[in-house]
Amino acid sequence: MTNLWDEDGDFDYEAHYEAAQRDQAARTAEWIGYPGMADAFYYFGLQGKPDSTFTPELLASMDVWQVQLEKIEAAPADEEIKQLQRKTEEATREILAKIDSTA
């Protein structure tokens, strides 16, 4: 659970907003049928978007993006990580272009 209080004991509105956005992304991902991709939905700001946003091409690109991130996290060597990061950046640009084309 997200801590909504900062170190001074004050309510942290930013943490509250982010938690709400992440919850909405998780609900959207589940609703679309991709519950394991909630982080990707959040990262690209797709929470609460209409059905028409989620084209098969966009979902396939997001899947590639997520796989690249998982490979980066599991990669043992710096050079391999750099190569995977480049592939992830390419996938990110592709996803953003697809999101822009449906807007």
KOLGU-4560 file (N, C-alpha, C; in nm, 3 decimals, padded with zeros to 5 digits):
<recs>
<n_xx: 00.084 n_yy: -00.117 n_zz: 00.000 ca_xx: 00.000 ca_yy: 00.000 ca_zz: 00.000 c_xx: 00.089 c_yy: 00.124 c_zz: 00.000 mol: A seq: 1 type: MET>
<n_xx: 00.045 n_yy: 00.226 n_zz: -00.070 ca_xx: 00.120 ca_yy: 00.351 ca_zz: -00.081 c_xx: 00.105 c_yy: 00.433 c_zz: 00.046 mol: A seq: 2 type: THR>
<n_xx: 00.217 n_yy: 00.486 n_zz: 00.094 ca_xx: 00.213 ca_yy: 00.575 ca_zz: 00.209 c_xx: 00.176 c_yy: 00.714 c_zz: 00.159 mol: A seq: 3 type: ASN>
<n_xx: 00.064 n_yy: 00.768 n_zz: 00.207 ca_xx: 00.017 ca_yy: 00.898 ca_zz: 00.160 c_xx: 00.057 c_yy: 01.012 c_zz: 00.253 mol: A seq: 4 type: LEU>
<n_xx: 00.153 n_yy: 00.987 n_zz: 00.339 ca_xx: 00.199 ca_yy: 01.089 ca_zz: 00.432 c_xx: 00.349 c_yy: 01.109 c_zz: 00.413 mol: A seq: 5 type: TRP>
<n_xx: 00.393 n_yy: 01.234 n_zz: 00.411 ca_xx: 00.536 ca_yy: 01.260 ca_zz: 00.394 c_xx: 00.607 c_yy: 01.250 c_zz: 00.528 mol: A seq: 6 type: ASP>
<n_xx: 00.739 n_yy: 01.271 n_zz: 00.526 ca_xx: 00.817 ca_yy: 01.254 ca_zz: 00.649 c_xx: 00.783 c_yy: 01.355 c_zz: 00.759 mol: A seq: 7 type: GLU>
<n_xx: 00.716 n_yy: 01.466 n_zz: 00.722 ca_xx: 00.674 ca_yy: 01.565 ca_zz: 00.822 c_xx: 00.536 c_yy: 01.533 c_zz: 00.880 mol: A seq: 8 type: ASP>
<n_xx: 00.474 n_yy: 01.426 n_zz: 00.830 ca_xx: 00.342 ca_yy: 01.390 ca_zz: 00.879 c_xx: 00.229 c_yy: 01.459 c_zz: 00.805 mol: A seq: 9 type: GLY>
<n_xx: 00.263 n_yy: 01.529 n_zz: 00.695 ca_xx: 00.162 ca_yy: 01.598 ca_zz: 00.616 c_xx: 00.111 c_yy: 01.505 c_zz: 00.505 mol: A seq: 10 type: ASP>
<n_xx: -00.013 n_yy: 01.528 n_zz: 00.467 ca_xx: -00.071 ca_yy: 01.449 ca_zz: 00.359 c_xx: 00.004 c_yy: 01.477 c_zz: 00.230 mol: A seq: 11 type: PHE>
<n_xx: 00.046 n_yy: 01.374 n_zz: 00.160 ca_xx: 00.124 ca_yy: 01.387 ca_zz: 00.037 c_xx: 00.028 c_yy: 01.375 c_zz: -00.082 mol: A seq: 12 type: ASP>
<n_xx: -00.014 n_yy: 01.489 n_zz: -00.135 ca_xx: -00.110 ca_yy: 01.491 ca_zz: -00.243 c_xx: -00.055 c_yy: 01.426 c_zz: -00.370 mol: A seq: 13 type: TYR>
<n_xx: 00.073 n_yy: 01.443 n_zz: -00.396 ca_xx: 00.134 ca_yy: 01.384 ca_zz: -00.515 c_xx: 00.131 c_yy: 01.231 c_zz: -00.507 mol: A seq: 14 type: GLU>
<n_xx: 00.164 n_yy: 01.177 n_zz: -00.392 ca_xx: 00.161 ca_yy: 01.031 ca_zz: -00.374 c_xx: 00.017 c_yy: 00.980 c_zz: -00.387 mol: A seq: 15 type: ALA>
<n_xx: -00.077 n_yy: 01.057 n_zz: -00.333 ca_xx: -00.218 ca_yy: 01.020 ca_zz: -00.342 c_xx: -00.263 c_yy: 01.018 c_zz: -00.488 mol: A seq: 16 type: HIS>
<n_xx: -00.226 n_yy: 01.121 n_zz: -00.564 ca_xx: -00.262 ca_yy: 01.128 ca_zz: -00.706 c_xx: -00.200 c_yy: 01.013 c_zz: -00.784 mol: A seq: 17 type: TYR>
<n_xx: -00.070 n_yy: 00.988 n_zz: -00.760 ca_xx: -00.002 ca_yy: 00.881 ca_zz: -00.831 c_xx: -00.066 c_yy: 00.744 c_zz: -00.798 mol: A seq: 18 type: GLU>
<n_xx: -00.099 n_yy: 00.723 n_zz: -00.672 ca_xx: -00.162 ca_yy: 00.597 ca_zz: -00.633 c_xx: -00.296 c_yy: 00.580 c_zz: -00.703 mol: A seq: 19 type: ALA>
<n_xx: -00.373 n_yy: 00.688 n_zz: -00.713 ca_xx: -00.502 ca_yy: 00.681 ca_zz: -00.782 c_xx: -00.483 c_yy: 00.652 c_zz: -00.930 mol: A seq: 20 type: ALA>
<n_xx: -00.382 n_yy: 00.713 n_zz: -00.992 ca_xx: -00.354 ca_yy: 00.689 ca_zz: -01.133 c_xx: -00.310 c_yy: 00.544 c_zz: -01.156 mol: A seq: 21 type: GLN>
<n_xx: -00.227 n_yy: 00.493 n_zz: -01.066 ca_xx: -00.182 ca_yy: 00.353 ca_zz: -01.079 c_xx: -00.300 c_yy: 00.257 c_zz: -01.062 mol: A seq: 22 type: ARG>
<n_xx: -00.389 n_yy: 00.286 n_zz: -00.968 ca_xx: -00.508 ca_yy: 00.203 ca_zz: -00.950 c_xx: -00.595 c_yy: 00.205 c_zz: -01.076 mol: A seq: 23 type: ASP>
<n_xx: -00.611 n_yy: 00.323 n_zz: -01.133 ca_xx: -00.692 ca_yy: 00.334 ca_zz: -01.255 c_xx: -00.624 c_yy: 00.260 c_zz: -01.371 mol: A seq: 24 type: GLN>
<n_xx: -00.491 n_yy: 00.268 n_zz: -01.378 ca_xx: -00.418 ca_yy: 00.195 ca_zz: -01.483 c_xx: -00.437 c_yy: 00.045 c_zz: -01.466 mol: A seq: 25 type: ALA>
<n_xx: -00.433 n_yy: -00.002 n_zz: -01.342 ca_xx: -00.454 ca_yy: -00.145 ca_zz: -01.316 c_xx: -00.595 c_yy: -00.188 c_zz: -01.357 mol: A seq: 26 type: ALA>
<n_xx: -00.694 n_yy: -00.105 n_zz: -01.325 ca_xx: -00.832 ca_yy: -00.137 ca_zz: -01.364 c_xx: -00.847 c_yy: -00.137 c_zz: -01.517 mol: A seq: 27 type: ARG>
<n_xx: -00.785 n_yy: -00.039 n_zz: -01.582 ca_xx: -00.792 ca_yy: -00.032 ca_zz: -01.728 c_xx: -00.724 c_yy: -00.153 c_zz: -01.790 mol: A seq: 28 type: THR>
<n_xx: -00.606 n_yy: -00.188 n_zz: -01.741 ca_xx: -00.533 ca_yy: -00.304 ca_zz: -01.795 c_xx: -00.616 c_yy: -00.431 c_zz: -01.779 mol: A seq: 29 type: ALA>
<n_xx: -00.678 n_yy: -00.448 n_zz: -01.665 ca_xx: -00.762 ca_yy: -00.566 ca_zz: -01.642 c_xx: -00.883 c_yy: -00.565 c_zz: -01.734 mol: A seq: 30 type: GLU>
<n_xx: -00.945 n_yy: -00.449 n_zz: -01.748 ca_xx: -01.065 ca_yy: -00.434 ca_zz: -01.831 c_xx: -01.033 c_yy: -00.466 c_zz: -01.977 mol: A seq: 31 type: TRP>
<n_xx: -00.915 n_yy: -00.424 n_zz: -02.025 ca_xx: -00.874 ca_yy: -00.449 ca_zz: -02.163 c_xx: -00.831 c_yy: -00.595 c_zz: -02.181 mol: A seq: 32 type: ILE>
<n_xx: -00.798 n_yy: -00.662 n_zz: -02.072 ca_xx: -00.757 ca_yy: -00.802 ca_zz: -02.080 c_xx: -00.607 c_yy: -00.822 c_zz: -02.071 mol: A seq: 33 type: GLY>
<n_xx: -00.535 n_yy: -00.720 n_zz: -02.022 ca_xx: -00.390 ca_yy: -00.726 ca_zz: -02.007 c_xx: -00.350 c_yy: -00.689 c_zz: -01.864 mol: A seq: 34 type: TYR>
<n_xx: -00.395 n_yy: -00.765 n_zz: -01.765 ca_xx: -00.371 ca_yy: -00.724 ca_zz: -01.626 c_xx: -00.223 c_yy: -00.717 c_zz: -01.588 mol: A seq: 35 type: PRO>
<n_xx: -00.138 n_yy: -00.791 n_zz: -01.656 ca_xx: 00.004 ca_yy: -00.788 ca_zz: -01.625 c_xx: 00.076 c_yy: -00.665 c_zz: -01.679 mol: A seq: 36 type: GLY>
<n_xx: 00.005 n_yy: -00.582 n_zz: -01.754 ca_xx: 00.067 ca_yy: -00.466 ca_zz: -01.815 c_xx: 00.023 c_yy: -00.334 c_zz: -01.751 mol: A seq: 37 type: MET>
<n_xx: -00.022 n_yy: -00.339 n_zz: -01.628 ca_xx: -00.069 ca_yy: -00.218 ca_zz: -01.561 c_xx: 00.039 c_yy: -00.109 c_zz: -01.555 mol: A seq: 38 type: ALA>
<n_xx: 00.164 n_yy: -00.150 n_zz: -01.533 ca_xx: 00.272 ca_yy: -00.050 ca_zz: -01.528 c_xx: 00.289 c_yy: 00.019 c_zz: -01.662 mol: A seq: 39 type: ASP>
<n_xx: 00.276 n_yy: -00.056 n_zz: -01.771 ca_xx: 00.287 ca_yy: 00.004 ca_zz: -01.904 c_xx: 00.171 c_yy: 00.100 c_zz: -01.929 mol: A seq: 40 type: ALA>
<n_xx: 00.051 n_yy: 00.063 n_zz: -01.889 ca_xx: -00.064 ca_yy: 00.151 ca_zz: -01.905 c_xx: -00.041 c_yy: 00.280 c_zz: -01.827 mol: A seq: 41 type: PHE>
<n_xx: 00.013 n_yy: 00.267 n_zz: -01.707 ca_xx: 00.042 ca_yy: 00.386 ca_zz: -01.625 c_xx: 00.153 c_yy: 00.470 c_zz: -01.690 mol: A seq: 42 type: TYR>
<n_xx: 00.260 n_yy: 00.406 n_zz: -01.732 ca_xx: 00.376 ca_yy: 00.477 ca_zz: -01.788 c_xx: 00.335 c_yy: 00.563 c_zz: -01.908 mol: A seq: 43 type: TYR>
<n_xx: 00.248 n_yy: 00.507 n_zz: -01.992 ca_xx: 00.206 ca_yy: 00.578 ca_zz: -02.113 c_xx: 00.079 c_yy: 00.660 c_zz: -02.093 mol: A seq: 44 type: PHE>
<n_xx: 00.028 n_yy: 00.667 n_zz: -01.971 ca_xx: -00.088 ca_yy: 00.751 ca_zz: -01.942 c_xx: -00.215 c_yy: 00.703 c_zz: -02.010 mol: A seq: 45 type: GLY>
<n_xx: -00.232 n_yy: 00.573 n_zz: -02.021 ca_xx: -00.346 ca_yy: 00.517 ca_zz: -02.093 c_xx: -00.463 c_yy: 00.481 c_zz: -02.001 mol: A seq: 46 type: LEU>
<n_xx: -00.449 n_yy: 00.507 n_zz: -01.873 ca_xx: -00.557 ca_yy: 00.472 ca_zz: -01.782 c_xx: -00.683 c_yy: 00.552 c_zz: -01.815 mol: A seq: 47 type: GLN>
<n_xx: -00.795 n_yy: 00.480 n_zz: -01.825 ca_xx: -00.924 ca_yy: 00.542 ca_zz: -01.850 c_xx: -00.949 c_yy: 00.583 c_zz: -01.994 mol: A seq: 48 type: GLY>
<n_xx: -00.864 n_yy: 00.545 n_zz: -02.086 ca_xx: -00.882 ca_yy: 00.582 ca_zz: -02.227 c_xx: -00.992 c_yy: 00.496 c_zz: -02.289 mol: A seq: 49 type: LYS>
<n_xx: -01.056 n_yy: 00.545 n_zz: -02.396 ca_xx: -01.163 ca_yy: 00.467 ca_zz: -02.460 c_xx: -01.110 c_yy: 00.344 c_zz: -02.533 mol: A seq: 50 type: PRO>
<n_xx: -01.200 n_yy: 00.251 n_zz: -02.559 ca_xx: -01.165 ca_yy: 00.126 ca_zz: -02.629 c_xx: -01.087 c_yy: 00.149 c_zz: -02.757 mol: A seq: 51 type: ASP>
<n_xx: -01.125 n_yy: 00.251 n_zz: -02.832 ca_xx: -01.064 ca_yy: 00.274 ca_zz: -02.963 c_xx: -00.915 c_yy: 00.303 c_zz: -02.954 mol: A seq: 52 type: SER>
<n_xx: -00.867 n_yy: 00.342 n_zz: -02.837 ca_xx: -00.724 ca_yy: 00.368 ca_zz: -02.817 c_xx: -00.644 c_yy: 00.239 c_zz: -02.826 mol: A seq: 53 type: THR>
<n_xx: -00.700 n_yy: 00.130 n_zz: -02.780 ca_xx: -00.626 ca_yy: 00.005 ca_zz: -02.763 c_xx: -00.634 c_yy: -00.083 c_zz: -02.887 mol: A seq: 54 type: PHE>
<n_xx: -00.563 n_yy: -00.038 n_zz: -02.990 ca_xx: -00.559 ca_yy: -00.116 ca_zz: -03.113 c_xx: -00.470 c_yy: -00.238 c_zz: -03.093 mol: A seq: 55 type: THR>
<n_xx: -00.488 n_yy: -00.341 n_zz: -03.173 ca_xx: -00.400 ca_yy: -00.458 ca_zz: -03.162 c_xx: -00.253 c_yy: -00.420 c_zz: -03.181 mol: A seq: 56 type: PRO>
<n_xx: -00.227 n_yy: -00.324 n_zz: -03.269 ca_xx: -00.089 ca_yy: -00.281 ca_zz: -03.293 c_xx: -00.029 c_yy: -00.215 c_zz: -03.169 mol: A seq: 57 type: GLU>
<n_xx: -00.108 n_yy: -00.130 n_zz: -03.103 ca_xx: -00.061 ca_yy: -00.062 ca_zz: -02.982 c_xx: -00.033 c_yy: -00.165 c_zz: -02.872 mol: A seq: 58 type: LEU>
<n_xx: -00.125 n_yy: -00.258 n_zz: -02.853 ca_xx: -00.107 ca_yy: -00.359 ca_zz: -02.749 c_xx: 00.014 c_yy: -00.448 c_zz: -02.777 mol: A seq: 59 type: LEU>
<n_xx: 00.037 n_yy: -00.480 n_zz: -02.904 ca_xx: 00.154 ca_yy: -00.560 ca_zz: -02.940 c_xx: 00.283 c_yy: -00.482 c_zz: -02.911 mol: A seq: 60 type: ALA>
<n_xx: 00.283 n_yy: -00.353 n_zz: -02.943 ca_xx: 00.401 ca_yy: -00.271 ca_zz: -02.916 c_xx: 00.426 c_yy: -00.258 c_zz: -02.766 mol: A seq: 61 type: SER>
<n_xx: 00.319 n_yy: -00.245 n_zz: -02.690 ca_xx: 00.333 ca_yy: -00.236 ca_zz: -02.544 c_xx: 00.387 c_yy: -00.366 c_zz: -02.487 mol: A seq: 62 type: MET>
<n_xx: 00.345 n_yy: -00.477 n_zz: -02.546 ca_xx: 00.396 ca_yy: -00.607 ca_zz: -02.502 c_xx: 00.546 c_yy: -00.616 c_zz: -02.528 mol: A seq: 63 type: ASP>
<n_xx: 00.591 n_yy: -00.571 n_zz: -02.645 ca_xx: 00.734 ca_yy: -00.569 ca_zz: -02.677 c_xx: 00.808 c_yy: -00.481 c_zz: -02.577 mol: A seq: 64 type: VAL>
<n_xx: 00.752 n_yy: -00.365 n_zz: -02.548 ca_xx: 00.812 ca_yy: -00.271 ca_zz: -02.453 c_xx: 00.829 c_yy: -00.335 c_zz: -02.316 mol: A seq: 65 type: TRP>
<n_xx: 00.723 n_yy: -00.400 n_zz: -02.269 ca_xx: 00.728 ca_yy: -00.462 ca_zz: -02.137 c_xx: 00.830 c_yy: -00.575 c_zz: -02.132 mol: A seq: 66 type: GLN>
<n_xx: 00.837 n_yy: -00.655 n_zz: -02.237 ca_xx: 00.934 ca_yy: -00.764 ca_zz: -02.243 c_xx: 01.076 c_yy: -00.706 c_zz: -02.238 mol: A seq: 67 type: VAL>
<n_xx: 01.099 n_yy: -00.596 n_zz: -02.309 ca_xx: 01.232 ca_yy: -00.533 ca_zz: -02.307 c_xx: 01.268 c_yy: -00.487 c_zz: -02.166 mol: A seq: 68 type: GLN>
<n_xx: 01.173 n_yy: -00.428 n_zz: -02.096 ca_xx: 01.200 ca_yy: -00.385 ca_zz: -01.958 c_xx: 01.234 c_yy: -00.503 c_zz: -01.868 mol: A seq: 69 type: LEU>
<n_xx: 01.160 n_yy: -00.611 n_zz: -01.885 ca_xx: 01.187 ca_yy: -00.731 ca_zz: -01.804 c_xx: 01.326 c_yy: -00.786 c_zz: -01.835 mol: A seq: 70 type: GLU>
<n_xx: 01.367 n_yy: -00.782 n_zz: -01.962 ca_xx: 01.500 ca_yy: -00.828 ca_zz: -01.999 c_xx: 01.608 c_yy: -00.737 c_zz: -01.940 mol: A seq: 71 type: LYS>
<n_xx: 01.583 n_yy: -00.606 n_zz: -01.938 ca_xx: 01.679 ca_yy: -00.513 ca_zz: -01.879 c_xx: 01.700 c_yy: -00.546 c_zz: -01.732 mol: A seq: 72 type: ILE>
<n_xx: 01.590 n_yy: -00.570 n_zz: -01.662 ca_xx: 01.600 ca_yy: -00.600 ca_zz: -01.519 c_xx: 01.677 c_yy: -00.729 c_zz: -01.494 mol: A seq: 73 type: GLU>
<n_xx: 01.669 n_yy: -00.822 n_zz: -01.589 ca_xx: 01.734 ca_yy: -00.952 ca_zz: -01.570 c_xx: 01.873 c_yy: -00.960 c_zz: -01.636 mol: A seq: 74 type: ALA>
<n_xx: 01.911 n_yy: -00.856 n_zz: -01.711 ca_xx: 02.036 ca_yy: -00.861 ca_zz: -01.788 c_xx: 02.158 c_yy: -00.854 c_zz: -01.696 mol: A seq: 75 type: ALA>
<n_xx: 02.255 n_yy: -00.942 n_zz: -01.721 ca_xx: 02.373 ca_yy: -00.946 ca_zz: -01.634 c_xx: 02.485 c_yy: -00.849 c_zz: -01.674 mol: A seq: 76 type: PRO>
<n_xx: 02.492 n_yy: -00.809 n_zz: -01.801 ca_xx: 02.607 ca_yy: -00.732 ca_zz: -01.847 c_xx: 02.566 c_yy: -00.590 c_zz: -01.889 mol: A seq: 77 type: ALA>
<n_xx: 02.655 n_yy: -00.494 n_zz: -01.863 ca_xx: 02.627 ca_yy: -00.355 ca_zz: -01.896 c_xx: 02.598 c_yy: -00.335 c_zz: -02.045 mol: A seq: 78 type: ASP>
<n_xx: 02.676 n_yy: -00.397 n_zz: -02.131 ca_xx: 02.657 ca_yy: -00.379 ca_zz: -02.276 c_xx: 02.521 c_yy: -00.434 c_zz: -02.319 mol: A seq: 79 type: GLU>
<n_xx: 02.483 n_yy: -00.546 n_zz: -02.262 ca_xx: 02.352 ca_yy: -00.603 ca_zz: -02.294 c_xx: 02.241 c_yy: -00.510 c_zz: -02.245 mol: A seq: 80 type: GLU>
<n_xx: 02.258 n_yy: -00.451 n_zz: -02.129 ca_xx: 02.158 ca_yy: -00.357 ca_zz: -02.076 c_xx: 02.145 c_yy: -00.238 c_zz: -02.169 mol: A seq: 81 type: ILE>
<n_xx: 02.256 n_yy: -00.183 n_zz: -02.217 ca_xx: 02.251 ca_yy: -00.068 ca_zz: -02.308 c_xx: 02.175 c_yy: -00.103 c_zz: -02.436 mol: A seq: 82 type: LYS>
<n_xx: 02.202 n_yy: -00.221 n_zz: -02.490 ca_xx: 02.134 ca_yy: -00.264 ca_zz: -02.611 c_xx: 01.983 c_yy: -00.280 c_zz: -02.585 mol: A seq: 83 type: GLN>
<n_xx: 01.948 n_yy: -00.339 n_zz: -02.473 ca_xx: 01.807 ca_yy: -00.356 ca_zz: -02.439 c_xx: 01.739 c_yy: -00.222 c_zz: -02.414 mol: A seq: 84 type: LEU>
<n_xx: 01.811 n_yy: -00.128 n_zz: -02.352 ca_xx: 01.754 ca_yy: 00.004 ca_zz: -02.330 c_xx: 01.725 c_yy: 00.073 c_zz: -02.463 mol: A seq: 85 type: GLN>
<n_xx: 01.815 n_yy: 00.059 n_zz: -02.561 ca_xx: 01.791 ca_yy: 00.117 ca_zz: -02.692 c_xx: 01.666 c_yy: 00.057 c_zz: -02.756 mol: A seq: 86 type: ARG>
<n_xx: 01.650 n_yy: -00.074 n_zz: -02.745 ca_xx: 01.531 ca_yy: -00.139 ca_zz: -02.800 c_xx: 01.405 c_yy: -00.090 c_zz: -02.730 mol: A seq: 87 type: LYS>
<n_xx: 01.415 n_yy: -00.069 n_zz: -02.599 ca_xx: 01.301 ca_yy: -00.019 ca_zz: -02.523 c_xx: 01.266 c_yy: 00.123 c_zz: -02.565 mol: A seq: 88 type: THR>
<n_xx: 01.367 n_yy: 00.206 n_zz: -02.587 ca_xx: 01.343 ca_yy: 00.342 ca_zz: -02.634 c_xx: 01.276 c_yy: 00.343 c_zz: -02.770 mol: A seq: 89 type: GLU>
<n_xx: 01.318 n_yy: 00.252 n_zz: -02.858 ca_xx: 01.254 ca_yy: 00.241 ca_zz: -02.990 c_xx: 01.108 c_yy: 00.202 c_zz: -02.974 mol: A seq: 90 type: GLU>
<n_xx: 01.082 n_yy: 00.105 n_zz: -02.887 ca_xx: 00.944 ca_yy: 00.062 ca_zz: -02.863 c_xx: 00.862 c_yy: 00.175 c_zz: -02.802 mol: A seq: 91 type: ALA>
<n_xx: 00.924 n_yy: 00.255 n_zz: -02.713 ca_xx: 00.855 ca_yy: 00.368 ca_zz: -02.652 c_xx: 00.813 c_yy: 00.468 c_zz: -02.759 mol: A seq: 92 type: THR>
<n_xx: 00.906 n_yy: 00.502 n_zz: -02.848 ca_xx: 00.873 ca_yy: 00.597 ca_zz: -02.956 c_xx: 00.760 c_yy: 00.543 c_zz: -03.043 mol: A seq: 93 type: ARG>
<n_xx: 00.763 n_yy: 00.414 n_zz: -03.073 ca_xx: 00.659 ca_yy: 00.352 ca_zz: -03.155 c_xx: 00.524 c_yy: 00.360 c_zz: -03.085 mol: A seq: 94 type: GLU>
<n_xx: 00.521 n_yy: 00.331 n_zz: -02.956 ca_xx: 00.396 ca_yy: 00.335 ca_zz: -02.880 c_xx: 00.342 c_yy: 00.477 c_zz: -02.876 mol: A seq: 95 type: ILE>
<n_xx: 00.426 n_yy: 00.575 n_zz: -02.847 ca_xx: 00.382 ca_yy: 00.714 ca_zz: -02.841 c_xx: 00.327 c_yy: 00.761 c_zz: -02.976 mol: A seq: 96 type: LEU>
<n_xx: 00.389 n_yy: 00.719 n_zz: -03.086 ca_xx: 00.340 ca_yy: 00.755 ca_zz: -03.218 c_xx: 00.202 c_yy: 00.694 c_zz: -03.242 mol: A seq: 97 type: ALA>
<n_xx: 00.181 n_yy: 00.570 n_zz: -03.197 ca_xx: 00.052 ca_yy: 00.505 ca_zz: -03.215 c_xx: -00.055 c_yy: 00.572 c_zz: -03.127 mol: A seq: 98 type: LYS>
<n_xx: -00.017 n_yy: 00.613 n_zz: -03.007 ca_xx: -00.112 ca_yy: 00.682 ca_zz: -02.920 c_xx: -00.151 c_yy: 00.814 c_zz: -02.984 mol: A seq: 99 type: ILE>
<n_xx: -00.053 n_yy: 00.888 n_zz: -03.036 ca_xx: -00.080 ca_yy: 01.017 ca_zz: -03.100 c_xx: -00.169 c_yy: 01.002 c_zz: -03.224 mol: A seq: 100 type: ASP>
<n_xx: -00.152 n_yy: 00.892 n_zz: -03.296 ca_xx: -00.230 ca_yy: 00.874 ca_zz: -03.419 c_xx: -00.377 c_yy: 00.840 c_zz: -03.389 mol: A seq: 101 type: SER>
<n_xx: -00.406 n_yy: 00.791 n_zz: -03.268 ca_xx: -00.546 ca_yy: 00.760 ca_zz: -03.234 c_xx: -00.615 c_yy: 00.876 c_zz: -03.164 mol: A seq: 102 type: THR>
<n_xx: -00.538 n_yy: 00.978 n_zz: -03.126 ca_xx: -00.596 ca_yy: 01.092 ca_zz: -03.053 c_xx: -00.669 c_yy: 01.186 c_zz: -03.146 mol: A seq: 103 type: ALA>
</recs>
